[in-house]
Amino acid sequence: MHIHLLQHGPQHGPARLTDWLDSMGHSYTVFHLFDGELTPRPGECDALIVLDGPDELIQTPPDWARAEKKLLNRYLDGQRPVLGIGLGALWIAEALEAVIAPGTYPETGWHGVTLAPESPFDLPERFEAFMWHRYVFSLPDAALPLGGSDAAPLQGFAWDAGRVVGLLCHFEVTAKSATELFEYPPAAPATAAGQRYLQSEAAILEIPKRFHDLAPLLDRVMLQWLARA
């Protein structure tokens, strides 16, 4: 399979995703839309991955975002698998007419996720994932939820029998990619209560094993998602 990945910022790369695709024998192209690369044409890949990006792209979408959202709608209307992570999941949810808005609490670092009883995801009932978000989404019509954390009750969804997946939480992050995120840390809320789910860089990097533990979770999600191809 050949897969297109849409990247929205220098600190929001594919991280472990490209290693996984290489290991499974898939080819891929990363489009650096933030750096002036053109949005790919529809139909030129077997599956589409829409990566995370900075919050300002939600608040003030750049000109190139229009072409990307048009492409995303084409793939949502088609039959090929689509995966969104972070910002990518928010834009998929928006395209499916769900609500996206700032969450009550931003989340950074490591947080537990409890799988929803009706979740279609092949994941443990309770697992730890990496978070880096301020915005959240509601569940699109006809979608099934992944599950939630204490701060964000909806951490992902599957739509069209799992052909389309949106993940607010991250399974692809590595210690290196997490460190890069701190080059432009998110603005902290004004109140102490609003900061309760934010972790420092030192706390995030303290236990390297946490990043390795994400690999089998990513493997499960990717195999289940690409089975639709």
C-alpha positions in Angstrom: 0.0 0.0 0.0 1.0 3.6 -0.6 0.0 6.0 2.1 -0.1 9.8 2.2 0.7 11.7 5.4 -0.3 15.4 5.8 2.0 17.3 8.1 1.0 20.7 9.6 4.1 21.9 11.5 7.8 21.1 12.0 7.2 19.8 15.5 4.2 17.6 14.6 5.8 14.9 12.4 4.8 11.3 11.9 7.3 10.0 14.6 6.9 6.3 15.0 4.3 6.0 12.2 6.9 6.0 9.4 8.9 3.3 11.2 5.7 1.2 11.5 4.9 1.7 7.8 8.4 0.7 6.8 8.3 -2.4 9.0 5.0 -3.5 7.4 6.3 -3.0 3.9 4.1 0.0 3.0 5.4 3.0 1.1 4.5 6.5 2.0 4.9 10.2 1.2 4.9 12.9 3.8 3.5 16.3 2.5 4.9 19.2 4.5 1.9 21.5 3.9 3.1 24.1 6.5 6.3 24.5 4.4 4.5 25.3 1.1 4.2 21.8 -0.4 1.0 21.4 -2.3 -1.9 19.2 -1.1 -1.8 15.8 -3.0 -4.4 15.0 -5.6 -7.3 12.7 -4.6 -6.9 9.1 -5.5 -3.1 9.0 -5.6 -2.8 6.8 -2.4 -4.4 3.8 -0.8 -5.0 5.5 2.6 -4.6 9.0 4.1 -3.2 10.0 7.5 -3.8 13.6 8.7 -1.3 14.4 11.4 -1.5 16.7 14.4 -0.6 20.4 14.3 -0.5 23.6 16.4 -3.7 25.1 17.9 -3.4 28.3 15.8 -4.4 26.3 12.7 -7.8 25.9 14.3 -8.0 29.5 15.5 -6.7 31.0 12.2 -6.7 28.4 9.4 -4.0 29.2 6.8 -4.9 29.5 3.1 -3.6 26.0 2.3 -6.0 24.5 4.9 -8.9 25.0 2.4 -7.3 22.7 -0.1 -6.6 20.1 2.6 -10.1 20.2 3.9 -11.5 19.8 0.4 -9.2 16.8 -0.1 -10.3 15.3 3.3 -13.9 15.6 2.3 -13.2 13.7 -0.9 -11.6 10.8 1.0 -14.4 10.8 3.6 -16.9 10.4 0.8 -14.9 7.6 -0.8 -13.9 4.1 0.2 -10.3 4.5 1.3 -9.1 4.5 4.9 -8.6 7.8 6.7 -6.8 8.3 10.0 -6.6 11.6 11.9 -4.4 12.3 14.9 -4.8 15.4 17.1 -5.6 18.3 14.7 -6.3 15.7 12.0 -8.9 14.1 14.2 -10.5 17.5 15.0 -10.7 18.3 11.3 -12.3 14.9 10.5 -14.8 15.4 13.3 -15.6 18.9 12.0 -16.0 17.5 8.4 -18.5 14.9 9.9 -20.5 17.8 11.4 -19.4 17.2 15.0 -18.6 20.1 17.3 -15.0 21.1 18.0 -14.2 23.5 20.8 -11.7 24.2 23.6 -12.0 21.5 26.3 -12.6 22.2 29.9 -9.0 21.1 30.7 -6.1 21.0 28.3 -4.0 17.8 28.5 -0.3 17.2 28.1 1.8 14.2 29.0 0.7 10.8 30.2 -2.9 10.1 31.1 -5.0 7.0 31.5 -7.8 6.1 29.0 -10.7 3.9 29.8 -12.2 2.1 26.8 -15.9 2.7 26.2 -18.2 -0.3 26.5 -19.3 0.0 22.9 -15.8 0.8 21.6 -14.8 -1.1 18.4 -11.1 -0.5 19.0 -8.9 -3.5 19.7 -7.3 -2.0 22.8 -7.0 -2.9 26.5 -9.9 -1.8 28.7 -7.5 0.6 30.4 -4.3 2.0 29.0 -2.0 5.0 29.2 -1.5 7.3 26.2 0.3 10.5 25.4 -1.8 13.7 25.3 -1.1 17.1 23.7 -4.3 19.0 23.1 -6.4 22.0 24.1 -9.3 21.3 21.8 -11.8 18.4 21.9 -14.6 17.1 19.6 -18.1 15.7 20.1 -18.9 12.3 18.7 -19.9 12.5 15.0 -23.3 10.9 14.0 -23.0 7.2 13.4 -19.5 7.0 14.9 -18.5 4.8 17.8 -16.3 6.1 20.7 -12.9 4.9 21.6 -13.1 5.9 25.3 -12.0 8.8 27.5 -9.6 10.2 30.1 -10.5 12.2 33.2 -10.1 15.5 31.3 -11.5 14.5 27.9 -14.3 11.9 27.9 -13.9 11.3 24.1 -10.4 10.5 23.1 -11.3 9.1 19.7 -13.9 7.6 17.4 -14.4 5.2 14.5 -16.8 6.0 11.7 -18.0 4.0 8.6 -17.3 0.6 10.2 -13.8 1.7 11.2 -12.7 3.0 7.7 -12.3 6.4 9.3 -10.6 6.8 12.6 -10.0 10.0 14.7 -7.6 9.9 17.7 -7.2 12.8 20.1 -4.6 10.8 22.1 -1.3 9.8 20.6 0.2 6.3 20.1 2.9 7.4 17.6 4.9 9.7 19.8 8.5 9.0 20.7 10.8 10.6 23.3 12.4 12.6 20.5 9.1 13.8 19.0 7.8 14.7 22.5 10.9 16.8 23.2 10.3 18.7 19.9 6.9 19.6 21.0 8.3 21.6 23.9 10.1 24.0 21.5 6.7 25.7 21.4 4.8 24.7 24.6 1.1 25.3 24.9 0.0 28.4 26.8 -0.9 27.4 30.3 -4.4 28.3 31.6 -4.6 31.2 34.0 -5.9 29.2 36.9 -4.3 26.4 38.8 -7.4 24.3 38.3 -7.0 24.6 34.6 -3.4 23.3 34.8 -4.2 20.1 36.7 -3.7 17.8 33.6 -0.5 19.5 32.3 2.8 17.8 32.8 6.3 19.3 32.7 8.9 18.2 30.1 10.9 16.5 32.9 7.8 14.5 34.1 7.0 13.5 30.5 10.5 12.2 29.8 11.2 10.7 33.2 10.2 7.1 32.3 11.4 6.2 28.8 9.6 2.8 28.9 6.3 4.7 28.5 7.2 5.6 24.9 8.1 2.0 24.1 4.8 0.8 25.6 2.9 2.8 23.0 4.3 0.7 20.2 2.0 -2.3 20.6 -1.0 0.0 21.0 -0.1 1.7 17.7 0.3 -1.6 16.1 -3.2 -2.7 17.1 -4.8 0.5 15.9 -3.0 0.5 12.6 -3.6 -3.1 11.7 -7.3 -2.8 12.5 -7.6 0.5 10.6 -5.8 -0.7 7.4 -7.8 -3.9 7.4 -10.5 -1.8 5.8 -8.2 -1.4 2.7 
